[in-house]
Amino acid sequence: MTLWWVSHRLWRHRVTGLLVTLAVTLLLMLLATQSLQPLSQKPVVEKRTEHDKALIRPKPTSHKEERSRRKGGESSTTTDSPEDSPASTAERMRRPPPPIVFLKTHKTGSSTVQNLLFRLGEREQATFAFPYYTYQFSYPDRFRAEFVDELPEGSSQFHILCSHMRLDLAQVRQVMPQNTVYITLLREPLRTFEAVFNYYTSTVPAFIKAQKAADAAAQAAAAAGSLKRKSALTIFLEDPEAYWDPKDITDGLAKNPMCFDMGLNSQQWNRSWPGDLARLEEAFHLVMIAEHFDESLVLLGALLGVPLEELVYVRLNVRSELSVATLDQAGKEKLSAWNALDTLLYDFFLQLFWEKADMYGRQRLSREVAQLRRATERVRKMCVAREGVPPGELEDLVRPWQTNTATIMGYQLRTNLNQREQGFCVRLVLPELQYHSHLYFQQYGRDMRSVPTD
């Protein structure tokens, strides 16, 4: 009992020490910028359009049926399955990965990780925990077990949950098995918020107001004979509280969006933060870092028991350069102050990330990162004819969903692929909505439900 008490106190002291260090850093940063009053939170409901369902849809096969077939020595009948893809070196005799929960955070590179998990799950004939309606778990409401569609016939449990949600750990644990591995992805907060703002300018109420103010200011300047124009993001950062409503949940992404996605208090620091952060550290087996993406994937592969060749990827949901805003130093300081809690969250898990890297071995990590990059480059050369392709030049199947304020680029595949290569390469570049729809149909034999309008 005494040893348990001592170890518990030391662990608590470790978390508190990290928080104090980070809090002092943030305080110094805040003192160097304009004073911003702590406020509240809010999120966004992404508007989704109907995409055509031009995927090849094989007869749905349950996880149990596939395992029975394998035990009987019968192979899969899907000729273009990623299991037969060039990324696979041979028939692998290994244990299937554990159940996985991936908290898909907004504008951090999470669509790329989700695609990897979609491919992994399809290879393993996993059962996905999909939203009952459309592509998200009733975001921006906190996740509830009732948001998940029913367990399909022939399946005894869910294996992968990786659709957008706002985290509630207790509710997620009602859906997923006890041995589930929890992972997520964080990105440097300034880049995250810039991407969130420009991607959701026409969706998040606070951003919509800032855009209207920027348009009005531009009209006034033009009438006065001036060509100067401030961006909506610059206008927003001049006085964010004038546009942000802490009582409106659909404004959740307008302040500390990563904290909001992770279920933390994203409006202001309070006494529950140290305990909440400690619970997240305990719950998540790996918090990946976007700025160290390949290193994150190597650690993920080791955690899941997945070989490096199954971790190859292309970056998905990438904006065109014209859709990326630039800020001067003053704007960056204001943005940092407004998203101070995201900075605290990011710095905390960045330090833990490098602790895990040290435990793994830095030299070993570097070697395997180099191996992953070589494998990824080989696959990209085999699959991709052009990257950064504008949406108007892409077929519906591989065209990413577009917002009103950002242009999302895609990939054009090579035309000399055989059937197996094409099956693998299409999945490699398949945007989130199309792949989600395809897997849902495979699992349930029907299209996804739309959100009721009344």
Secondary structure, 3 states (H helix, E strand, C coil): CHHHHHHHHHHHHHHHHHHHHHHHHHHHHHHCCCCCCCCCCCCCCCCCCCCCCCCCCCCCCCHHHHHHHHHCCCCCCCCCCHHHCCCCCCCCCCCCCCCEEEECCCCCCHHHHHHHHHHHHHHCCCCECCECECCECCCCCECCHHHECCCCCCCCCCCEECCECECCHHHHHHHCCCCCEEEEEECCHHHHHHHHHHHCCCCCHHHHHHHHHHHHHHHHHHHCCCCCCCCHHHHHHHCHHHCCCCCCHHHHHHCCHHHHHCCCCCCCCCCCHHHHHHHHHHHCCEEEEHHHHHHHHHHHHHHHCCCHHHHCCCCCCCECHHHCCCCCHHHHHHHHHHCHHHHHHHHHHHHHHHHHHHHHCHHHHHHHHHHHHHHHHHHHHHHEEEEEECHHHCCHHHCCCCCCCCCECEEEECCCCCHHHHHHHHHHHCCHHHHHHHHHHHHHCCCCECCCCC
